[in-house]
Amino acid sequence: MTETPSRTEAEHLAGFLRTRRAAVAPDTLGVPSSGARRVPGLRREELAEAAGVSLTYYTRLEQGLATHPSTQVLDALARALHLSSVERGHLHRLARAVHAPSRAAGPTATPGARGTRRLTPQVSALLDRMPDVAAVALSPLQDIIGWNRLGHAVLGGGLPEEAAYSATPPNKVALLFTDPAARSLHREWEHEACLAVASLRYVSAVFAADPALARLVGELSLASTDFARLWAEHPVQLCASGVKRFHHPEVGRLDLDYQVLHLPEEDGSRLLLMHAVPGSASDDALRLLASRTISD
């Protein structure tokens, strides 16, 4: 009997393939251009031929109707589409979710808004013991589930500190797209917005069947045309480190190096750690901001 893939997971896989096919210029595969094309990128038959895959089967993949593709098929498509290593891994996770949709909801969550995880007392204590680092704890879907005083001062100055520990914690992506104060905080908002969506897409393969993801994406798609546009492009990126450039309302220009660390519980929660280069103007500004939290 033919296996029927879960519709939600299959649609994630199909959408990813369609956007990546549209992004490949025909001449990169040596495909001659023969007049105007109705759609950007490669035609289905061109990609199927380049990957050595049956056109019928590839069409079913893009329609969300095919059964679990083999590793060989996925690798062939990844090569033909010129996927990065992160995108290739995402493609494999999407396909695994189609094959085993029961796993797609991810690890069991503690009940709460969007199935929000809760920090262990040990991690909460760790946050408080990093006074010179702006630390923020995030759930897999980027709910802010904890922060130390400096992390709150950098990212959530307009929110009460206890908001991260409430039954409905703020969501970092939602703030970025729907809160004017959060938007104005970032000097390179478009870049930060792309990273946020790409990071959310990165975990979407694991949590594709989780109603929390569907609710979050649905709410933001209605609330923000910018989010809807970026989400439809299927960006995927593992945002593990880099620089965040802020214009902070209290201390002005603030350039902070960041690192994302996954928590040992392996439930998808992680820590966003931000610090300034020692001796820099941003280091002075961050110390000034930290000093203002001491008397709070």
Backbone bond lengths (Angstrom), bond angles and torsions (degrees), N, CA, C in turn:
res aa  C-N    CA-C-N  psi(-1)  N-CA   C-N-CA  omega(-1)  CA-C   N-CA-C  phi
1 M - - - 1.461 - - 1.524 108.76 -
2 T 1.333 116.84 139.74 1.453 121.32 -179.21 1.515 110.35 -71.23
3 E 1.320 115.83 133.78 1.465 120.76 179.82 1.518 109.65 -75.91
4 T 1.320 116.93 132.81 1.454 121.68 177.34 1.520 108.84 -100.35
5 P 1.337 118.79 114.43 1.455 120.23 -178.32 1.513 111.45 -71.40
6 S 1.333 115.56 154.38 1.456 120.03 174.31 1.511 108.92 -61.64
7 R 1.341 116.84 132.91 1.464 120.40 -172.09 1.518 111.80 -63.52
8 T 1.334 117.69 -43.37 1.460 120.11 -177.63 1.512 111.26 -61.52
9 E 1.335 116.73 -49.47 1.459 120.67 -178.86 1.522 110.95 -64.71
10 A 1.346 117.12 -40.30 1.461 121.14 -179.76 1.526 111.03 -64.33
11 E 1.316 116.84 -36.17 1.458 119.95 179.08 1.524 111.58 -68.85
12 H 1.335 117.42 -35.74 1.467 120.49 175.16 1.521 109.88 -61.45
13 L 1.333 116.83 -45.61 1.460 121.03 179.53 1.522 110.44 -64.17
14 A 1.322 117.29 -46.09 1.461 121.58 -178.77 1.523 111.45 -61.42
15 G 1.331 116.36 -44.50 1.458 119.90 -179.31 1.516 112.03 -63.67
16 F 1.330 116.65 -40.00 1.458 120.31 179.08 1.525 110.60 -63.09
17 L 1.323 117.32 -44.54 1.463 120.57 179.48 1.528 111.31 -63.12
18 R 1.317 116.97 -41.89 1.469 119.66 -178.62 1.529 111.54 -63.49
19 T 1.337 116.72 -44.63 1.468 118.58 -178.60 1.516 111.39 -67.16
20 R 1.330 117.09 -36.99 1.465 118.82 -179.94 1.529 111.49 -72.27
21 R 1.306 117.84 -35.00 1.474 120.53 176.51 1.525 109.92 -64.67
22 A 1.341 116.60 -40.28 1.462 120.32 -179.67 1.520 112.28 -66.85
23 A 1.351 116.88 -21.13 1.465 120.85 -176.32 1.525 113.36 -88.96
24 V 1.336 117.60 -7.78 1.470 120.67 -176.90 1.526 109.70 -93.42
25 A 1.323 116.43 121.04 1.465 120.57 176.79 1.524 109.19 -71.95
26 P 1.333 118.46 135.04 1.470 120.80 -178.36 1.527 113.68 -54.76
27 D 1.342 117.26 -36.31 1.468 118.41 -175.79 1.526 112.83 -68.62
28 T 1.357 117.91 -16.92 1.460 118.99 177.19 1.522 111.65 -68.00
29 L 1.334 116.80 -22.67 1.464 121.08 177.10 1.523 111.83 -105.02
30 G 1.339 115.34 9.90 1.455 118.51 -179.03 1.515 113.83 72.82
31 V 1.343 116.24 21.38 1.461 120.20 179.26 1.522 108.65 -84.08
32 P 1.342 118.74 119.72 1.464 120.32 -179.03 1.521 111.60 -65.81
33 S 1.319 115.98 141.58 1.465 120.65 178.07 1.520 108.89 -84.69
34 S 1.326 116.20 125.13 1.453 120.61 -177.86 1.522 109.66 -123.75
35 G 1.335 115.24 75.66 1.454 119.41 178.24 1.517 112.67 83.33
36 A 1.327 114.57 -173.88 1.462 120.77 -177.78 1.525 111.27 -67.71
37 R 1.322 116.26 144.95 1.459 122.57 178.05 1.524 109.24 -107.83
38 R 1.308 115.73 142.47 1.465 120.06 -179.18 1.518 111.82 -73.88
39 V 1.325 116.58 -26.68 1.463 120.86 -178.98 1.521 108.30 -132.39
40 P 1.357 117.37 153.41 1.466 119.43 178.14 1.517 111.37 -71.85
41 G 1.326 115.44 158.81 1.460 120.41 174.98 1.506 113.29 77.20
42 L 1.327 114.05 -154.55 1.460 121.52 -176.80 1.520 111.71 -83.10
43 R 1.338 115.14 151.51 1.455 120.00 167.98 1.522 108.04 -79.20
44 R 1.309 116.35 159.79 1.466 120.29 -179.95 1.514 111.04 -57.93
45 E 1.322 116.49 -44.22 1.465 119.11 -176.76 1.521 111.67 -66.01
46 E 1.345 116.90 -31.20 1.466 120.11 179.00 1.528 110.61 -69.83
47 L 1.331 116.36 -42.79 1.456 119.14 178.42 1.525 110.93 -67.28
48 A 1.329 117.03 -43.33 1.463 120.39 -179.98 1.526 110.76 -59.49
49 E 1.326 116.93 -41.89 1.463 120.18 179.39 1.520 111.19 -66.85
50 A 1.336 116.82 -43.16 1.467 120.46 -179.44 1.523 111.56 -62.82
51 A 1.342 116.16 -34.01 1.462 120.58 -178.49 1.523 112.72 -89.98
52 G 1.339 116.96 -7.81 1.466 119.91 -178.01 1.514 112.43 70.01
53 V 1.346 115.93 34.71 1.456 122.02 -178.03 1.522 109.17 -115.05
54 S 1.311 116.68 145.29 1.454 120.84 176.09 1.531 110.39 -58.33
55 L 1.328 116.98 132.88 1.460 120.80 178.32 1.525 110.54 -60.32
56 T 1.317 117.06 -39.92 1.465 120.45 179.66 1.524 110.88 -61.03
57 Y 1.343 115.68 -44.54 1.462 118.75 -178.65 1.527 110.56 -68.34
58 Y 1.348 117.21 -42.51 1.459 118.84 -179.96 1.530 110.78 -63.28
59 T 1.316 116.68 -39.66 1.466 120.23 177.88 1.525 110.85 -59.77
60 R 1.334 116.40 -40.57 1.456 120.21 177.91 1.533 111.13 -64.66
61 L 1.340 117.17 -35.23 1.458 120.21 175.97 1.525 110.54 -61.79
62 E 1.319 117.34 -45.35 1.459 121.14 -179.24 1.529 112.63 -71.13
63 Q 1.305 116.06 -19.82 1.460 120.07 177.76 1.521 112.60 -93.06
64 G 1.328 116.22 0.14 1.459 120.37 -179.62 1.508 113.32 71.71
65 L 1.334 117.55 27.41 1.458 121.43 -175.53 1.519 114.08 -113.96
66 A 1.311 118.06 -13.29 1.460 120.47 -173.66 1.518 111.63 -80.21
67 T 1.322 116.14 154.27 1.456 121.69 173.26 1.522 109.11 -77.94
68 H 1.303 115.58 179.43 1.462 122.78 -174.95 1.529 111.79 -55.21
69 P 1.343 118.79 115.52 1.468 120.53 178.16 1.527 110.99 -73.22
70 S 1.300 115.83 151.06 1.461 120.78 -179.23 1.525 110.40 -72.85
71 T 1.329 115.33 163.14 1.461 120.58 175.83 1.514 110.57 -59.52
72 Q 1.339 117.02 -38.44 1.460 120.88 -179.53 1.522 111.49 -63.22
73 V 1.339 116.88 -41.73 1.463 120.81 178.70 1.526 110.28 -64.81
74 L 1.322 116.45 -44.17 1.466 120.11 -179.53 1.526 111.19 -62.89
75 D 1.324 116.53 -43.57 1.464 119.62 179.80 1.526 110.91 -64.99
76 A 1.321 117.00 -37.96 1.468 120.41 178.65 1.530 110.71 -65.31
77 L 1.320 116.71 -41.83 1.460 120.06 177.63 1.527 110.83 -65.99
78 A 1.334 116.75 -40.51 1.466 120.68 179.55 1.527 110.75 -61.24
79 R 1.332 117.08 -41.61 1.467 120.11 178.56 1.524 111.00 -65.32
80 A 1.321 116.75 -45.33 1.462 120.34 -178.32 1.533 111.61 -65.73
81 L 1.312 116.35 -32.35 1.463 121.14 -179.37 1.523 113.21 -87.62
82 H 1.331 117.09 -2.36 1.462 122.69 -179.13 1.531 111.50 55.90
83 L 1.340 116.12 46.07 1.459 120.18 -179.83 1.526 110.89 -73.78
84 S 1.313 115.47 146.56 1.459 120.36 172.17 1.521 109.13 -71.83
85 S 1.324 116.80 170.70 1.456 119.90 179.70 1.535 110.92 -62.88
86 V 1.341 117.10 -36.86 1.464 120.45 178.15 1.525 110.18 -67.02
87 E 1.333 117.16 -43.36 1.465 121.04 179.06 1.523 111.50 -66.06
88 R 1.331 116.32 -37.24 1.470 120.05 177.70 1.529 110.22 -62.52
89 G 1.332 116.79 -45.56 1.456 120.15 177.94 1.516 111.61 -61.96
90 H 1.336 116.39 -38.78 1.466 121.17 178.01 1.524 110.59 -62.88
91 L 1.327 117.03 -42.18 1.462 121.19 178.15 1.525 110.86 -59.18
92 H 1.317 117.39 -43.67 1.468 120.63 178.99 1.522 111.58 -65.82
93 R 1.339 117.38 -39.20 1.467 119.49 179.26 1.522 111.17 -67.25
94 L 1.326 116.69 -38.62 1.468 119.91 176.70 1.519 110.64 -60.95
95 A 1.327 116.07 -43.06 1.472 119.65 -179.17 1.515 111.34 -66.76
96 R 1.342 117.49 -37.80 1.460 120.17 177.66 1.524 110.72 -65.14
97 A 1.342 116.54 -36.21 1.457 120.10 179.24 1.520 111.10 -65.79
98 V 1.347 117.46 -35.22 1.462 121.40 176.63 1.520 109.99 -65.32
99 H 1.334 115.19 -40.91 1.463 120.73 -176.75 1.522 111.81 -72.88
100 A 1.337 115.86 -34.69 1.475 120.23 -177.31 1.512 109.00 -133.27
101 P 1.345 118.52 68.94 1.461 121.01 -173.90 1.513 114.63 -59.88
102 S 1.324 118.02 -20.97 1.456 119.41 -179.56 1.515 111.64 -64.21
103 R 1.359 116.68 -21.62 1.454 120.25 178.50 1.521 112.29 -84.25
104 A 1.341 115.88 -15.60 1.455 118.85 -169.24 1.517 113.68 -69.83
105 A 1.328 117.11 -19.70 1.455 118.16 178.76 1.513 112.22 -73.82
106 G 1.322 116.59 -7.97 1.446 120.30 176.81 1.515 112.00 79.58
107 P 1.337 116.75 -175.54 1.461 121.07 -179.71 1.520 111.25 -62.09
108 T 1.313 115.20 154.96 1.459 120.43 179.59 1.518 110.54 -61.77
109 A 1.328 115.67 132.69 1.465 120.70 -177.40 1.505 110.60 -103.78
110 T 1.309 115.03 151.97 1.457 120.39 170.03 1.521 108.09 -71.24
111 P 1.324 119.80 133.10 1.460 120.78 -177.43 1.522 111.68 -56.00
112 G 1.319 114.98 145.71 1.456 121.01 -179.43 1.513 108.64 160.45
113 A 1.306 116.91 -172.26 1.456 120.42 179.05 1.519 109.64 -60.52
114 R 1.331 116.20 126.15 1.455 122.82 179.84 1.531 111.58 53.55
115 G 1.319 118.16 33.18 1.455 120.39 178.97 1.513 112.43 61.89
116 T 1.319 116.96 34.06 1.452 121.84 -172.49 1.526 112.79 -59.08
117 R 1.323 116.48 135.66 1.459 121.54 172.75 1.524 109.76 -73.39
118 R 1.307 115.27 162.66 1.455 120.44 176.04 1.518 108.59 -121.35
119 L 1.320 115.51 142.76 1.451 119.76 179.21 1.520 110.94 -73.52
120 T 1.315 116.20 146.46 1.455 119.90 172.03 1.525 108.37 -74.73
121 P 1.319 117.49 155.88 1.469 119.83 177.32 1.533 112.09 -57.16
122 Q 1.340 116.13 -33.24 1.463 119.62 -179.66 1.527 111.59 -64.45
123 V 1.346 116.73 -43.32 1.462 119.89 179.65 1.520 110.46 -69.09
124 S 1.320 117.51 -39.44 1.462 120.78 177.31 1.532 110.93 -59.26
125 A 1.337 115.81 -41.97 1.465 119.89 178.36 1.524 110.68 -65.43
126 L 1.342 116.20 -37.30 1.469 120.52 179.51 1.525 110.71 -62.63
127 L 1.322 117.60 -41.16 1.461 120.76 179.11 1.527 111.07 -57.52
128 D 1.330 115.89 -43.61 1.463 120.31 -177.11 1.519 113.03 -70.64
129 R 1.322 117.11 -16.39 1.463 120.98 -177.72 1.531 112.47 -98.49
130 M 1.333 116.21 18.35 1.462 121.29 175.93 1.528 108.71 -123.55
131 P 1.326 117.90 67.03 1.473 120.31 -172.58 1.525 114.15 -65.81
132 D 1.324 118.83 -24.61 1.464 121.41 -177.35 1.529 112.67 -94.18
133 V 1.334 116.59 -0.40 1.464 121.59 -179.14 1.520 108.37 -118.85
134 A 1.313 116.63 132.27 1.467 120.97 174.31 1.522 107.31 -80.54
135 A 1.319 117.28 109.25 1.461 122.72 -173.37 1.520 110.61 -115.72
136 V 1.336 115.44 132.21 1.460 122.00 -179.80 1.521 107.91 -133.82
137 A 1.329 117.47 129.69 1.461 122.29 177.37 1.526 108.94 -96.56
138 L 1.330 115.58 132.92 1.461 121.84 -176.30 1.520 111.03 -123.55
139 S 1.326 115.51 140.94 1.462 120.40 170.94 1.528 108.42 -76.35
140 P 1.344 119.05 171.10 1.464 120.21 178.54 1.527 113.47 -55.54
141 L 1.338 117.15 -34.03 1.465 120.74 179.70 1.529 111.85 -95.02
142 Q 1.332 116.06 16.30 1.464 124.49 172.70 1.527 114.15 70.24
143 D 1.330 117.21 28.65 1.461 119.08 163.22 1.522 107.45 -69.55
144 I 1.305 117.06 137.84 1.467 121.63 177.45 1.519 107.55 -82.84
145 I 1.328 116.30 105.06 1.467 120.88 -173.51 1.529 112.65 -106.09
146 G 1.308 116.75 9.90 1.454 120.92 176.65 1.519 110.22 172.88
147 W 1.316 116.48 153.32 1.463 122.14 173.55 1.516 109.00 -163.21
148 N 1.315 115.56 155.38 1.458 117.28 171.87 1.530 107.94 -88.83
149 R 1.317 116.48 179.43 1.470 118.92 -174.49 1.523 112.16 -61.36
150 L 1.338 116.79 -38.39 1.459 119.47 -178.82 1.531 110.79 -73.01
151 G 1.320 117.17 -36.83 1.456 120.07 176.12 1.520 110.99 -61.91
152 H 1.328 116.57 -41.94 1.458 121.26 176.61 1.521 110.76 -64.29
153 A 1.334 116.74 -41.42 1.460 120.66 -178.44 1.525 111.42 -64.93
154 V 1.338 117.49 -35.35 1.467 120.87 -179.33 1.520 111.24 -75.69
155 L 1.325 117.56 -51.51 1.466 121.13 -171.23 1.520 115.10 -98.19
156 G 1.308 117.55 -28.32 1.462 118.86 -170.17 1.496 115.24 -127.22
157 G 1.314 117.02 35.26 1.456 119.77 -176.98 1.513 113.94 -57.34
158 G 1.322 116.86 -27.74 1.461 120.00 179.75 1.504 113.88 -85.87
159 L 1.321 117.65 -2.01 1.461 122.63 -178.50 1.523 110.29 -112.95
160 P 1.315 118.46 149.14 1.469 119.12 174.57 1.525 109.78 -65.44
161 E 1.321 115.95 145.43 1.463 119.91 -176.80 1.524 111.96 -60.23
162 E 1.336 116.89 -32.72 1.462 120.10 -177.65 1.530 112.97 -74.94
163 A 1.331 117.69 -6.75 1.472 120.38 -178.21 1.526 111.70 -59.05
164 A 1.330 116.69 -34.66 1.463 120.42 -178.50 1.520 112.36 -67.36
165 Y 1.312 117.74 -18.30 1.460 120.89 -175.90 1.531 112.10 -109.93
166 S 1.326 115.95 11.74 1.457 120.84 -178.29 1.527 110.39 -86.59
167 A 1.330 115.50 175.64 1.462 120.46 177.62 1.515 111.91 -69.70
168 T 1.326 117.34 -20.07 1.468 121.46 178.31 1.523 108.97 -128.29
169 P 1.324 117.77 74.67 1.467 120.34 -177.90 1.522 111.56 -66.98
170 P 1.320 117.31 154.97 1.463 120.02 177.66 1.518 110.47 -67.34
171 N 1.314 115.57 149.86 1.455 121.06 177.68 1.529 108.66 -104.67
172 K 1.318 116.77 128.76 1.463 121.22 -175.06 1.522 111.97 -61.72
173 V 1.328 117.74 -40.56 1.465 120.67 179.76 1.529 110.28 -68.93
174 A 1.327 115.95 -43.63 1.463 119.76 179.91 1.524 111.23 -61.07
175 L 1.328 117.40 -42.55 1.458 120.53 177.89 1.521 110.88 -59.19
176 L 1.313 115.76 -42.56 1.458 120.90 -176.03 1.528 111.89 -61.82
177 F 1.334 116.22 -35.58 1.465 120.00 -175.04 1.528 114.09 -97.98
178 T 1.317 118.17 -19.14 1.470 118.58 -172.87 1.523 114.33 -121.82
179 D 1.326 118.28 -11.49 1.454 120.73 -177.56 1.532 109.59 -107.04
180 P 1.337 118.44 115.46 1.467 120.49 -177.75 1.527 113.17 -57.29
181 A 1.325 117.20 -37.12 1.468 119.72 -179.65 1.519 111.10 -65.45
182 A 1.332 116.74 -41.68 1.464 120.15 178.51 1.521 110.74 -67.42
183 R 1.310 116.29 -36.16 1.458 119.62 179.47 1.531 111.12 -66.46
184 S 1.310 116.86 -44.34 1.467 120.43 -178.09 1.523 112.24 -71.82
185 L 1.329 116.60 -16.00 1.466 120.54 179.71 1.529 111.84 -65.95
186 H 1.336 117.07 -29.56 1.467 121.49 -174.16 1.526 111.14 -97.63
187 R 1.319 116.57 122.23 1.462 120.43 178.71 1.528 111.41 -68.77
188 E 1.322 117.03 -28.59 1.471 121.16 178.31 1.532 107.95 -117.34
189 W 1.341 114.71 67.58 1.455 119.41 -172.33 1.521 112.89 -60.70
190 E 1.306 118.70 -43.92 1.463 120.95 -177.19 1.530 110.86 -60.68
191 H 1.328 116.03 -42.46 1.467 120.52 178.00 1.525 110.23 -63.62
192 E 1.312 116.91 -44.47 1.461 120.82 -179.60 1.524 110.63 -65.30
193 A 1.333 116.90 -37.91 1.461 121.20 178.97 1.527 110.89 -65.16
194 C 1.323 116.61 -42.27 1.471 120.34 177.82 1.525 110.93 -61.84
195 L 1.328 116.69 -42.15 1.462 120.33 178.89 1.528 111.15 -63.64
196 A 1.319 116.37 -41.57 1.460 120.00 -178.77 1.521 111.55 -62.83
197 V 1.326 116.68 -44.05 1.460 120.53 179.55 1.522 110.26 -68.90
198 A 1.337 117.16 -41.03 1.462 120.75 179.99 1.520 111.18 -63.63
199 S 1.326 116.73 -36.83 1.459 120.86 177.66 1.521 110.95 -68.55
200 L 1.339 116.52 -40.28 1.463 120.18 177.44 1.524 110.75 -66.15
201 R 1.315 117.18 -38.85 1.467 121.11 176.08 1.533 110.63 -63.30
202 Y 1.329 116.41 -35.72 1.464 120.61 -178.11 1.525 111.12 -58.86
203 V 1.349 117.02 -38.25 1.470 119.85 -179.27 1.532 111.86 -90.33
204 S 1.333 117.48 -5.55 1.463 119.89 -174.71 1.523 112.53 -65.36
205 A 1.334 117.95 -26.86 1.462 119.31 178.92 1.521 111.17 -65.74
206 V 1.325 116.37 -38.48 1.460 121.00 -178.37 1.523 111.31 -76.55
207 F 1.339 116.06 -32.95 1.471 120.17 -174.79 1.528 112.40 -111.08
208 A 1.336 116.92 22.17 1.469 120.44 -175.14 1.524 112.34 -58.36
209 A 1.325 118.00 -35.85 1.464 120.98 -177.72 1.526 112.96 -88.76
210 D 1.311 117.54 -2.04 1.461 121.59 -178.86 1.521 109.24 -75.65
211 P 1.327 119.54 119.73 1.470 120.87 178.39 1.528 112.94 -56.89
212 A 1.332 116.18 -25.05 1.462 119.30 179.95 1.523 110.89 -63.06
213 L 1.330 117.62 -39.77 1.457 121.00 178.42 1.522 110.33 -65.32
214 A 1.324 116.47 -45.06 1.467 120.25 -179.66 1.529 110.93 -61.46
215 R 1.346 116.66 -40.54 1.462 120.03 179.20 1.525 110.81 -64.86
216 L 1.321 116.29 -46.42 1.457 120.44 -178.09 1.524 110.99 -61.57
217 V 1.327 116.15 -48.15 1.467 120.30 -179.45 1.528 110.60 -64.59
218 G 1.325 116.78 -41.94 1.458 120.06 179.40 1.513 112.37 -62.47
219 E 1.335 116.49 -45.53 1.461 120.78 -179.43 1.528 111.36 -63.25
220 L 1.334 116.25 -44.01 1.464 119.51 -177.96 1.516 111.86 -72.26
221 S 1.326 117.73 -33.35 1.467 120.59 178.38 1.526 110.62 -64.25
222 L 1.333 116.35 -35.50 1.466 120.28 177.84 1.525 111.61 -76.68
223 A 1.317 116.31 -34.50 1.464 120.53 -174.80 1.521 113.38 -82.62
224 S 1.345 117.68 -25.15 1.455 120.55 -172.84 1.524 111.12 -140.43
225 T 1.322 116.62 118.02 1.467 119.96 175.24 1.525 110.85 -67.67
226 D 1.330 116.74 -29.47 1.465 119.95 177.43 1.525 110.26 -63.90
227 F 1.337 116.09 -45.22 1.461 118.70 178.65 1.522 110.56 -63.29
228 A 1.337 117.33 -46.17 1.464 120.77 -178.74 1.524 110.88 -58.06
229 R 1.333 116.96 -41.04 1.463 120.88 179.33 1.526 111.40 -64.25
230 L 1.323 116.49 -47.51 1.461 119.82 -177.91 1.528 111.60 -68.17
231 W 1.322 117.33 -40.74 1.460 120.61 -179.91 1.532 110.42 -61.32
232 A 1.319 117.15 -39.12 1.461 121.53 -178.86 1.521 112.34 -66.99
233 E 1.332 117.20 -20.45 1.461 120.68 179.17 1.529 112.87 -81.38
234 H 1.328 117.69 -8.45 1.472 123.26 178.83 1.530 112.76 53.98
235 P 1.343 119.06 48.53 1.468 118.20 174.85 1.523 109.59 -70.06
236 V 1.314 116.35 145.17 1.469 120.74 178.49 1.519 108.06 -136.06
237 Q 1.323 116.13 125.75 1.457 119.47 179.26 1.518 109.92 -154.67
238 L 1.309 115.81 140.00 1.457 121.52 173.95 1.524 107.12 -92.03
239 C 1.320 115.85 100.03 1.471 121.17 -173.69 1.524 109.30 -87.91
240 A 1.315 116.01 79.36 1.455 120.36 -173.44 1.519 113.42 -92.04
241 S 1.322 117.56 -25.36 1.463 120.03 -177.89 1.521 109.21 -161.71
242 G 1.324 115.43 163.85 1.456 120.17 179.64 1.512 110.30 157.06
243 V 1.324 115.28 -154.49 1.463 121.79 -179.40 1.522 108.70 -129.37
244 K 1.317 116.23 132.67 1.459 121.64 173.94 1.525 108.06 -107.30
245 R 1.314 115.12 129.32 1.463 121.20 -175.76 1.530 109.72 -111.00
246 F 1.319 114.61 111.61 1.454 121.24 -175.74 1.531 111.27 -108.06
247 H 1.335 114.31 156.58 1.467 121.40 161.40 1.520 104.72 -119.12
248 H 1.331 115.33 93.11 1.453 120.43 -171.67 1.526 110.22 -80.00
249 P 1.329 117.67 136.50 1.468 120.19 -176.98 1.527 113.88 -64.30
250 E 1.326 117.93 -20.56 1.473 119.76 -178.07 1.520 112.99 -99.82
251 V 1.348 117.94 -37.98 1.468 119.85 -172.97 1.521 113.11 -121.50
252 G 1.320 117.85 3.11 1.455 120.20 175.66 1.515 114.19 79.80
253 R 1.311 116.75 -141.59 1.464 123.50 -174.64 1.524 110.46 -62.62
254 L 1.334 114.73 131.06 1.456 120.20 -175.69 1.529 108.52 -146.42
255 D 1.331 116.42 110.18 1.466 121.77 177.85 1.527 107.98 -107.28
256 L 1.332 116.23 116.02 1.460 120.43 -174.52 1.530 110.58 -121.93
257 D 1.323 115.69 128.12 1.462 120.20 170.51 1.524 107.67 -70.89
258 Y 1.333 115.84 142.40 1.469 117.82 178.52 1.520 111.09 -130.30
259 Q 1.308 114.48 154.17 1.465 123.50 175.78 1.521 106.97 -139.41
260 V 1.322 115.97 137.73 1.461 121.03 177.64 1.524 108.55 -108.09
261 L 1.331 116.32 125.32 1.457 122.00 -179.43 1.525 109.37 -118.07
262 H 1.317 116.91 133.66 1.455 120.83 177.92 1.525 109.59 -84.21
263 L 1.322 115.56 138.61 1.458 120.64 -177.19 1.525 110.83 -75.70
264 P 1.336 117.59 152.35 1.466 120.59 -174.57 1.518 114.55 -65.59
265 E 1.337 118.60 -16.91 1.466 119.71 178.62 1.526 112.15 -66.84
266 E 1.366 116.85 -17.92 1.465 122.96 177.33 1.530 112.35 56.65
267 D 1.332 116.06 36.49 1.464 119.58 176.17 1.520 110.99 -100.59
268 G 1.332 116.99 7.77 1.454 121.25 -179.93 1.515 114.00 99.21
269 S 1.336 117.82 -9.66 1.461 120.44 177.47 1.524 109.50 -75.45
270 R 1.332 115.59 154.82 1.460 119.02 -176.14 1.522 111.04 -153.87
271 L 1.316 114.88 167.10 1.455 121.66 178.32 1.522 109.58 -110.28
272 L 1.319 116.28 132.54 1.461 122.81 170.99 1.521 106.91 -100.76
273 L 1.324 116.21 114.80 1.462 121.79 -177.39 1.525 108.84 -112.64
274 M 1.332 116.89 126.93 1.466 121.74 -177.44 1.528 109.99 -125.84
275 H 1.330 115.58 135.05 1.461 119.97 178.46 1.523 109.24 -147.10
276 A 1.313 116.14 161.19 1.461 121.89 179.59 1.519 110.53 -99.19
277 V 1.327 115.76 154.75 1.468 120.41 175.21 1.528 108.05 -65.93
278 P 1.338 117.84 126.38 1.468 120.32 -178.30 1.526 111.97 -54.73
279 G 1.326 115.98 134.70 1.451 121.09 177.29 1.520 114.73 84.18
280 S 1.327 117.49 -4.47 1.461 120.72 -178.77 1.528 110.60 -84.10
281 A 1.329 115.32 168.15 1.465 120.04 176.18 1.534 110.43 -62.93
282 S 1.333 115.86 -34.53 1.468 119.12 178.00 1.520 111.13 -67.68
283 D 1.339 116.55 -32.40 1.467 120.28 176.72 1.526 110.15 -64.15
284 D 1.329 116.36 -42.40 1.467 120.43 177.17 1.526 110.37 -62.52
285 A 1.338 115.63 -43.24 1.463 119.65 -178.60 1.519 111.28 -65.72
286 L 1.346 116.23 -40.09 1.461 120.06 -179.37 1.530 110.55 -67.05
287 R 1.339 116.80 -38.70 1.467 120.06 177.16 1.532 110.96 -64.40
288 L 1.327 115.69 -38.92 1.463 119.40 177.34 1.523 110.50 -63.16
289 L 1.328 116.08 -43.38 1.468 119.95 178.54 1.516 110.46 -63.13
290 A 1.333 116.88 -41.90 1.464 120.70 178.95 1.521 111.45 -61.66
291 S 1.337 116.45 -39.24 1.460 119.56 -178.83 1.520 111.69 -64.53
292 R 1.328 116.28 -29.60 1.462 119.78 -179.63 1.528 112.44 -75.41
293 T 1.333 117.02 -17.46 1.461 118.96 178.68 1.522 112.45 -84.80
294 I 1.332 116.59 -16.64 1.468 119.67 -173.75 1.524 111.44 -66.35
295 S 1.331 116.36 -38.40 1.460 119.79 -176.60 1.520 112.76 -85.91
296 D 1.362 116.45 -4.47 1.475 119.41 -179.01 1.528 111.90 -70.07
